[in-house]
Amino acid sequence: MDVTTWTYILVGLSFSLYIGIAIWSRAKSTGEFYVAGKGVPALANGMATAADWMSAASFISMAGIISFAGRDGAVYLMGWTGGYVLLALMLAPYLRRFGKFTVPDFIGDRYYSGWARFVAVICAIFVSFTYVAGQMRGTGIVFSRMLFGDMETVMGMTPVNAGVVIGMVVVLFYAVLGGMKGITYTQVAQYCVLIFAFMVPAIFLSIQMAGTPIPQLGFGGGTEGTFLLDKLDGLSEELGFAAYTVGQKSTVDVFFITAALMCGTAGLPHVIVRFYTVKKASAARSSALWALLFIAILYTTAPAIAVFARTNLLNTVNKASYEEVPEWFQKWENVGLITFDDKNGDGLIDYTGPKAEEMGLPVNELTIDRDIMVLANPEISKLPNWVVALVAAGGLAAALSTAAGLLLVISTSVAHDLVKKTFKPDLSEKAELIWARCAAAGAVVIAGYFGIHPPGFVAQVVAFAFGLAASSFFPAIILGIFSKRTNVVGAISGMVIGLIFTASYIIYFKFVNPSANVVDNWWFGISPEGIGTLGMLLNFLVTIVVSRLTPAPPIEVQELVDRVRYPRAASGDDDAPVLEH
């Protein structure tokens, strides 16, 4: 069977499974819609957390950006992995102990203010929409090539946009119907699909290129007495690219991007809420460890996939005759994600780097969307068609699992934190559930728009979301847990200034004046992907200074902070929540 047939079969079976689980586990109460009734086993929650965490950026874009950026791409590995550890060890136990299931809930009660809750809701919605745009974009990319590769338009839309619309419909169904309960068990299935889909081609390629079935060893190994990384360095330099293992970013920018990703992780509301779906705090800790194990499988494999993909691409494409390019090239070109411009008219594809001219090489004629590398890699390497289709199913699982979690955060922020807690405190549970589902439906439509008009490639868009989370939520959460002196005025001031500063910097360099987006124009050499760290430091500074210049929080709030931080001493029961809904 051809790739398209295999893709229809595998994607159809996986989607049927997701929808079936959503119907079986549909939410019947707000508790089930928001936190799955707090009855999810630790192992299942660990798998769901891993699927929620490993978005389209992890599955599709991370290996792609590493394959293009080389060593500089390691900032995504370090930032996202380190951020999860930070979240699991420093924040999750305390937030779980607090007894609330949303970040705005925590901020509203900790800072004893409806205004603080309102600002946190706006931050949560802003961050979540930025993040979900990357997931919708990833969905569109998978659909465009794997299902619509031979079509110029689909229902009057480009293949990528048509793919975004299909993804919207699917995620709308199981997110709105099942809520957190349906999403959780759907994400367990999605983790199984995505990790199998990621590892199978990785093992094939590791055997093919390094002679070992373990990709992590293949990454540092090689064949015929030559290390794979040395071979890739040589190929890159011959074609005018920088050596793959030599970084191009400044140390300052690497530090700021990594810190923004780490601290942004700890402020991501769709991951934090995962620790409320288990029965008690000890189960939250266990699920965090399971999730870290499940995440590590993919994250330690991604650099190997990047090296395999880059090596195969350079060997396959450069100096190939355009008239004889393989089918995979033509199909990606059809959907606009590969572009060839025969500048010298010789009919050969010249894929060269920025140093090509000074080396006497032809100017680069090929433009490749880095988000296609993981999806195209099995085809470039001539792996079986079913493996190619399997990767497509895995990419969709990764994108849809995270999109569902983010949409739930948006619906919860609107229905629970905004409508019920701010404007209509007497709202019935049934009415609140209706509000939540309507908010999720509206969020899907807006997310689809951003997926069709994304501000960058998938990993870059997600990096912006992490920067926004770092500059808004992270200081408020950290100081809310570890500083009794931090008050409502300081927290609101810090969140507003941190978010406005970071968003303004990103918007200016990415939208208002994109031509200025070069290192010479960046403040202190910090890129838009890393500016969230500076926004976070500004947030910390403003929050601390303003809190010291204004009255201290009420005594009962200071005592609450003590009980959250020292649960055994306070109550003798580590699992009993300090506050209940």
N, C-alpha and C positions, 0 to 999 in steps of 0.2 A: 504494500500500500504506500501511497505517496504521503508527504508530510502533512498536507492539508487534511486528508482523510483521517490520519492518525490524530491530528490535533482536534478535529471535531469529536472523535470518539473519547479521547482522554479528558478534554475540557468539558464535554457534555456529561461524562460520568461524574467528574468532580463537582460540577455545578449542581447536578441532581442530588449528590450527597449533601452538599451544603444546604440546599433548600429543604431537603427531607429532614435534616437535623433541626432546622429553624422551625418547621411545622411541629415536630415532635416536642421541642423544648420551648414553645412559645410562652412568653411572659404573661402571667395572669394578674400580677400586682406590681406596684411600684418597686417593692423590694426586689422582686425577680427582674424587673426591667433595669434597675440601676446596678444592683450588686449580686444578681443571680441567686437571691435568697440566702447568701452567705453559706452555701452548702457545697461548694466545689472542692473535691479532693485535692490535696497538695500537688500530686503528680500531674493531674489534669490541668491544674491552674498553672503549673510550671510550663507545660506545653503551650497553653493558651497565651501566657505571658510572652514566651519566645516568639510565637507567631505574631502577636500584637507588636512586639518590638522589632522583628525583622521584616521591615516593610519592603516596598519596591526598591527603595534606596539600597537596602542591604542585599537583596537578591539580584536585582537587575543592574543597579548603577554603581555599587561600591567597587566590584571587581572591574567594571568598565572604567571608572575614574582612575583606579590604581594602574590599569593597563596603559593609560595615557599619561598619567602624572608620575608614574614610577614611585620613587621613595616618598615623594611629597604626599601621595595618596594615603600614606600610613596614618595621617592625622585622623582620618575617618575611623580606622580600626582602633586607634588608641583612644580617641574621644568617646566613641559610642560604647566600647567595651568598658573603659574606665568609668564612664558615666553610670552604667548599669550597676557596677560594684558600689559606687558612691550612693546610689539610690537605695540599693538593697541593704546596705550596712548602716548608713547614717540617717536615712529618712523614713523608709518604709515601716520599721518597727514602731517608731514614735507616732506616725500618722495613723497606723492601724490601732494603736493603743488609744488614740484620741477618740475614735469611734465614729468619725464622719466619713462619707464616701465620695466627696468631691473636694478639690482644692479650694474653690470658693467657699464651701462650707467650713473648712478649716480656718481660712483667713477671716471669714465673717465672724466666727465665734471667738477665735483667738484674739482678734483685734476689736471685738465687741462693737461692731459697726456695720450697719446696712450699706453704708457707702464703700467700706472696704470690700464687702462682698460684691458689690456692683462693679467696682474696678477690677476685681479678680475675675468676674464673669466676662467682662470685655476682653481682658488679657487671654483668658482660656479660649474664647471664640476666635480671637485674632490669630493666636498660635495654631489652633487646630485647623483653621481654614488654610493657613499657609502650608501646613504639613500635608493635609489631605489633597491639596493640589498636586503634589508630587505623586501620590498614589493613583489618582485618576489618570495622570499623564502616563505612568507606567502601564496601567491597564490598556490604554489606547495604543501604546507602542506594541504590546504583545498581540493584541487583536489585529492591528493593521498589517503586520507581516504574516502571522500564522493563519489567519482566516481570510484576510482580504488582500493578500499579496498580489493577486492578478487583476485587481480592480483599481481603476483610477478614482472612482467615486462610489460611495455606498449611501443610498437614500439621500443623494444630493450633497453629502458631506465627504470630506477627505477620509481615507481609511482610519487614520489616527483618531479623528474626532468621532467617527462612528463607533470605534472601540470604546471610547470614553462613555458614550451614551449607553452602550450595552452594559458596561461595568456599573453605571449608575443604577440601572434597573435591577440588576442582581443584588447589589449591596443594599439597595433600598428595601428589597423584599425581606431579607433575613435580619437586617438591623431594626427595621420598624416593627416587624412581627415578633421577633424573639427577644429584643432588648439584650441586656447583658447575659441573660441565661442562654438565649439562642446563640449569641455571638461567641460565648465561651466554648461551648461544645463544637461549634462550627470551627473555631480556631484550633481546637485540638486536631480535627481532621485536616485543616489547612497546614498545620505544622508538619504532619506526616507527609503530606503531598509535597510541600516545598523542600523539605530536607532530603527526601528521596530524589526529587528532581534535580537538586543541586549537586548531590554527591555522585550519582550514577555517571554523568558525563565527566566529572572531575576524576573519578577512578579510571574510566576509559582513557582519558587524555594523559593521566600520569603514567599508565602502563605504556601508552604509545610513545610518549616523549621522554620519559625518564626511567622506564623499566621497572617501576614499582607501583603497586596498587594503592599506596598511601600518598595522597596528594601533598600532604604536609612535608613528606620526605622528598617527593619528586620536585618540589619547589626549590630545594637546595641541592638537588642531585643533577644527574645528567647522563648522557650516553657517549660512547666512543671516546672516553677520557676528557670530555669537555663539560664543564658545569653549565647548566641551562642559563643561569644568570649572566655568566661570562659571554655565552653565545648571543644573548639578547643585547647586552651592552655593545658588542661588536657590530651587530646588525644595525642598531640604532645610530651609532656614530657614523657608520658607512653611508647612511642615508640623510645625514645632516641633523639628526635629533641629538639631544643630550643623552649621555649614558643613562640607562634605565635606573641604575642604582645610585645615581648622584642627584641630590635634591636641588631644586631651583628656587624654592621659596626661602625667604629670610627666616632666621631662627625666631625672630619676634612674631612673625605672622603664623608660623607653625605652632608656637606656644599659644597664641590667642585663639586660633581656630580650634585646637585641641581642648583648651579650657572651656570655650563656648559650647562645644559639643558635649563635654562631660557635665558641666553644670546645667546646660539645657536639658539633658537627659533627666536629671534629678527634678526638673520642674515640669516635665511633660505630664499633663493630667491623665491621659489615656493609659499610661503605664502605672501611675500611682494608684488608680482606682482598682487595679488588679489585686492589690493586697487586701481589699475589703471583701472579696468574693469567697474567701475561705472562712471556716468556722471560728478560728481563734488565731492569736498572734503567733503561736508556735508553728502553726500550719503556714502562716504567711512567710516565716523565715525558711521553712522547708521548701515551699514553692519557689522562693527566690533562688535558692541553691540549685534546684532542678532547672529553673529557667536559665541560669548562668551556664550550666552544663550543655543544655540544648543550643544556646546561642553560640557557645564556643565551637561547636562542630562546624557551623557555617563560617564563622569569622576566621578560624584558623585555616580554612580551605580557600577563602576568597583570594589571598595573595597568589596562591598557586594557579587558580583559574585565570587571574590577570596575566601572569607570565605566559601561561600556555596560549592564551588568546592573542597576546601581542606578538609572540614569536610566530604563530601560525599566520597571522595577518600580514606581517612583513614578508614572510616567505612566499605567501600565496598571491598577494595583490601586486606588489611592486614589479614593474616592467612586464606585467601581463598584457596580452592583447585584449583591447576592449571588445573586439568582435567575438572573442572566445571566452569571455568571463563566465564563471559558473552560474547556475540558476539562482543560488542564494544571493549573489551580488545584484542580479537583475531585479529580484523581488524587493530587496531593501531599497533599491534605487526607485522602484515604482512608487513606493510609499513616501519618498522624499527624505529618507534617513541616511542615504548615501548619495553623494553628488559628485559626478565626474565632469571636469571641464578640460578638454584636450587643448591646452594652451599652445603647444608646439606643433599640433596637427599630425603627429606621427602614429596615432592610433594606439599608442601604448600608455598604460597607466603609470604615471610617475608619482609615487607616494614618498615625498621627501619632507624634511624638517626645516626649521627656520634658518639653519646654517647652510642650506643647499647652495645658494648662490655663491657664497664665498668659497665653497668647495668645488665650484664648477659643475654642479649638478643641475638638472632641470628644476624649475620651480614646481612646487607641489600642485597637483591637479585633482587631488581627491579630498573630499570633505566627508568625515565619518561622524555620525552622532554616537558619542561614547556610550549612550544607554543601550545600544544594540549589541555590545560586545559579548555579553553572557548568552544572549539568545542566538546570536549568529555563530558562536564558537563551535558548537557541535557540527553545524553544516560545513564550516570552513575546514574542520578536521575530518569530514566525511564519515561521521558516526552514523549508526542506523537511524532511519526515519523516526522510529518510535522514541528514540532518545531526544531528538529534536522537538517532537511534540510534547514529550514529558517536561522538558524545560519550560515550554510555553505554559503548561498547566501549573507548574511551580511558581512562575512569575505572577500569574493571575492570583494564585493563592496568597502570595506574599502581599501583593497590592491590596487585595480585597479585605484581608484579615485586619490590616492596620487601618484601612479606610473605615471599616465598620466600628472599630474602637474609637476612632476620632469623631465619627458622626454621633456616637452615643454620648461622648463628652459634650458635644455641642447641644444635643437635645436635653441632656441633664442640666447643663448650665442655664438653658432657657427656661425649662419647665420647673425644675426644682429650686435653683438658686435665684433666678430672676422673678419668675411669676409667683411661685408659692412663697418663697422666703422674703421677697421684697414687696410685691404689689398685692397679692391675694393670699394672705396667710390662712384663710378659712377654706381654701380650695380643697375639694374632696379628692380622695385617692383616684377615683375613676376619671375625674376631670383632669387631674395631673397627668395621668397616663395618656390621655388624649392629647394634651399639650405636648408631651414628650415625643409622641409619634409624629405629630404635625411638624414639630421643630426638626426632627430627623429628616422628614421628607423635604422640607425647605432647605436644609443643609445639603442634602444630596444634589439638589438643583444648582446651588451656588458652587459647591465643590466641582461639579461637572463643568461649570463655566471656567473655573480656574484651571481645570485639567485641559481644556481646549485652548486656553490662552495662558500657558505657564510662564513664570518669570525666569526660567532657566532649565537646565537639565535636572533630572530627578534628584540626584544626591545634593546638588546645589540648592534646590528649593527646600529640601529637608534641612539642610544646614542653616538656612535663614530661619526656619521655624525653631530650631534648637537655640539659635542666638537670641531670638525673641523671648523664648522661655527662660533662658539664663538671665536676661536683663530685667525680666518682670517678676516671675514667680520665685526663683531660687533664693534671693536674699530674704524675701518675706517669709518663706518657709523655714529657712535656716535660723534666722533671728527669732521667728515665732516659737521655735522649739528650744533654742539654747540661750536666749536673752530675755530675762523677765522685764528689762527696762524698755524694750522696744514697744512703742505705742501706736495707736491707730493713725495719728497724723504723720508720723515718720514712715509707716508702712505704705500708706497711700501716696505720699509724696515720692517715695523711692520707686514704687511700681510705675507711676505715671511718667516720671522723668526718664527712668531706664527704658521703658517701652518706646516713648516718643523719640528719644535720642537714637536708639538702635534702628527703629523703623525708618526714621528720616534719613539716616546714613545709607541704608540699603536702598531705599526708594530713589534717592538722588543718584547713586552710582549705577543702579540697574535700570531705572526708568526715565528719570528727568534728564540726566546727562550721561548716558552709557559710554559715550566716547571718552569720558574722563576716567573710566574705570581701569586705571593703570597704576602701578605701584608708586609712581612719582607724585600722584595726586592724593593718595591715601594718607590719612592722619597717622603719623608715626609708622608708616609702612604696613598698616593693618587693613586687610581686605574686608569687603562686606561680609564674607563668611565668618570672619573672626571678630567683628566689631561688637558682637554680643557680650564678649568678655569685658570690654571697656564700659559698655552700658551697665553690666552687672556691678562693676566696681563703683561706678557712679551711683547706682541704686543703693549699694551698701553705705557709701559715704553720706548720701542725703538722708537715708533712713536713720542712721546712727546719730548724725548731728541734729536733725530735727527732733528726734526722740529725746535727746538730752536737753534740748531747749524748751521742751513742752512738758506738761505734767505726766508723771508716771502712770502706767495702767492701774486700774483698780486692784485692790489687794486680792480679790477672788480670782482675777485673771493671773496674777503672779503665782498664786497657789496652784492654779490649774497647770501652769507650765512646770512647776515642780513635780506634780503628780504624773504628768506625761513623761518626764525625763527619768523619774525614779519610781516606776510602778510598783516594784516589790516592797520598797520601804513604805510606800504610801498606803497600799491596800493589801499586800500579801498575795495578790493574784495578778500575775503578769498578763493574763489573757482577758481580764475584765476591762471593757472600754471605760474611759473616763467619762465620756458623754455618749448618750444614745440619741437616736433620731426621735 
